[in-house]
Amino acid sequence: MKIKKILLIGFAVILIVGAIKVYQWRLPRKTREVKEIKKVEIKPEVKAEIVKPILSEAIGREIISTDGKKALFTFNAEIWVMNIDGSNKKQLTHTPETISSTRSSTGREYAYADYPYWSPDGKKVLFSIIWEDGHQTFNRDIWAINADGTNQTQLTNTPDRFETDAEWLSDEKIVFRVPEEKREITLTLKN
């Protein structure tokens, strides 16, 4: 097995072996030991070079779906999805364009979506919306959206608290960290 490329992207590591096999895993927050490695089979006609454009500096944190057919990535402050071969790019999220600037003394507050994460069944995407002014981060909340871009839903709404590193435990439960409180919170979602 000859390793062609190793990519460290956010908290995910993607190992590309040849042009047809991709191994993806995430480092667990507490132990940093790899417990699950996903092998994603890519059809022979898909070339590694096609995936390369999603790895530019302007685009980051791509995450491959559990079935290996789609990839999430961030671009221009939003979460996007595309086929694994780079085709059919679609913007999923629509970050609120106008947000209150009462927390920002500079009046330059803005929001952006980041840290996408597929649900185990591939039907939903978990992500964060971060509010900042270029100097200071004011808030970070957890959101979910259907994989087709519908039903964007805010799951947490806690001003002046950072909720980060959200992951699915199951199709109905998520876990996220609150760094300043040094704890993890599990949230059960309603259908």
C-alpha positions in Angstrom: 0.0 0.0 0.0 1.6 3.2 -1.2 0.3 6.4 0.6 -0.1 9.2 -1.9 -1.3 11.9 0.4 -2.1 12.6 4.0 -4.2 15.6 4.8 -4.9 17.0 8.3 -8.1 19.0 7.9 -9.6 20.5 11.1 -10.0 17.5 13.4 -10.2 15.0 10.5 -7.4 13.2 8.9 -7.8 11.9 5.4 -5.4 9.4 4.0 -5.4 8.9 0.2 -4.1 5.6 -1.0 -3.8 5.3 -4.8 -6.6 6.8 -6.8 -9.4 4.6 -5.5 -9.3 4.3 -1.7 -9.7 7.0 0.9 -9.4 6.4 4.6 -11.0 9.0 6.9 -10.9 9.2 10.6 -11.4 11.8 13.4 -9.3 12.1 16.5 -11.5 11.8 19.6 -11.4 14.9 21.8 -10.4 13.2 25.0 -8.1 10.3 24.2 -6.8 11.4 20.8 -6.7 7.7 19.9 -8.2 6.6 16.6 -11.1 4.2 17.3 -12.9 4.2 13.9 -11.4 4.4 10.4 -13.9 4.8 7.5 -12.8 3.3 4.2 -14.4 5.2 1.4 -14.3 3.4 -2.0 -14.1 5.9 -4.9 -14.9 4.6 -8.4 -11.8 4.2 -10.7 -12.9 6.9 -13.0 -12.7 9.5 -10.2 -9.2 10.9 -10.2 -7.6 12.4 -7.0 -6.8 15.5 -9.0 -10.5 16.3 -9.2 -10.8 16.4 -5.4 -7.8 18.7 -5.2 -9.6 22.0 -5.9 -11.6 21.7 -2.7 -8.3 21.7 -0.7 -7.3 25.3 -1.6 -6.7 27.9 1.1 -10.1 29.5 0.4 -11.9 26.3 1.0 -11.4 24.0 4.0 -12.7 21.4 6.4 -14.1 19.0 3.9 -15.8 16.0 5.3 -16.7 12.9 3.2 -20.2 11.4 3.7 -20.5 8.0 5.2 -21.5 6.5 1.8 -18.5 8.1 0.2 -20.5 9.9 -2.5 -20.6 13.5 -1.2 -18.3 15.9 0.6 -19.1 18.9 2.8 -16.8 21.9 2.7 -16.7 25.5 3.8 -16.5 28.3 1.2 -17.2 32.1 1.5 -18.5 31.8 5.1 -21.0 29.1 4.2 -21.3 25.2 4.2 -21.5 23.6 0.8 -22.0 20.1 -0.5 -20.7 18.4 -3.7 -20.3 15.0 -5.3 -17.0 13.4 -4.4 -15.7 14.0 -8.0 -16.2 17.8 -7.4 -19.4 18.1 -9.5 -22.8 19.4 -8.4 -21.6 22.0 -5.9 -24.5 23.4 -3.8 -24.6 26.0 -1.0 -26.4 24.5 2.0 -26.3 27.2 4.7 -27.5 30.8 4.6 -25.8 32.6 7.5 -27.9 35.5 8.8 -26.9 38.6 6.8 -27.9 41.1 9.4 -27.1 40.5 13.1 -27.1 42.9 16.0 -23.9 44.8 16.5 -24.7 45.6 20.1 -22.0 43.2 21.3 -19.4 44.8 19.0 -17.8 48.2 19.9 -16.4 48.4 16.3 -19.8 47.9 14.5 -18.0 45.4 12.2 -19.6 42.2 13.5 -20.2 39.4 11.1 -21.2 35.7 11.1 -20.0 32.7 9.2 -20.8 29.0 9.1 -18.0 26.4 9.8 -17.2 23.0 11.2 -19.6 20.8 9.2 -20.3 17.2 10.3 -22.5 14.6 8.7 -25.1 12.7 10.6 -24.6 8.9 10.8 -27.5 8.4 8.2 -26.2 11.2 5.9 -29.5 13.0 6.0 -28.4 16.0 8.1 -25.4 18.2 8.7 -24.4 19.7 12.0 -22.4 22.9 11.9 -21.5 26.1 13.9 -22.3 29.7 13.2 -19.6 32.0 14.7 -20.1 35.7 15.3 -17.0 37.9 15.5 -15.7 41.3 14.5 -12.3 40.4 13.2 -10.7 40.9 16.7 -12.9 39.0 19.0 -15.3 36.1 18.8 -18.6 36.9 20.6 -20.6 33.7 20.2 -20.6 30.3 18.6 -23.9 28.4 18.3 -24.7 24.9 17.0 -27.1 24.5 14.0 -28.4 21.6 11.9 -29.6 21.5 8.3 -31.0 18.8 6.1 -28.5 17.5 3.5 -30.6 19.0 0.7 -30.3 22.5 2.2 -33.7 22.7 3.8 -34.8 23.2 7.4 -31.8 25.2 8.7 -32.4 25.1 12.5 -30.6 26.7 15.4 -30.0 24.1 18.1 -28.4 26.3 20.7 -28.9 30.0 21.5 -26.6 31.0 24.3 -25.1 34.6 23.9 -21.6 35.0 25.1 -20.9 31.3 25.3 -18.9 29.2 22.8 -20.2 25.8 21.8 -17.8 24.0 19.7 -16.7 20.6 18.3 -20.2 19.3 17.8 -20.5 15.7 16.7 -23.4 13.3 16.2 -23.7 10.4 18.7 -26.6 9.0 16.8 -29.3 10.3 14.4 -31.1 11.9 17.4 -28.2 12.9 19.7 -25.3 15.3 19.5 -22.4 16.2 21.8 -20.5 19.5 21.9 -17.9 21.2 24.1 -18.2 24.4 26.1 -14.5 25.2 26.6 -14.9 28.0 29.2 -17.0 25.7 31.3 -14.6 22.7 30.7 -17.5 20.3 30.0 -19.3 18.5 27.2 -23.0 18.7 26.7 -25.2 16.0 25.1 -28.4 17.2 23.4 -31.3 15.0 22.3 -33.0 16.4 19.1 -36.7 16.3 18.5 -38.0 14.9 15.3 
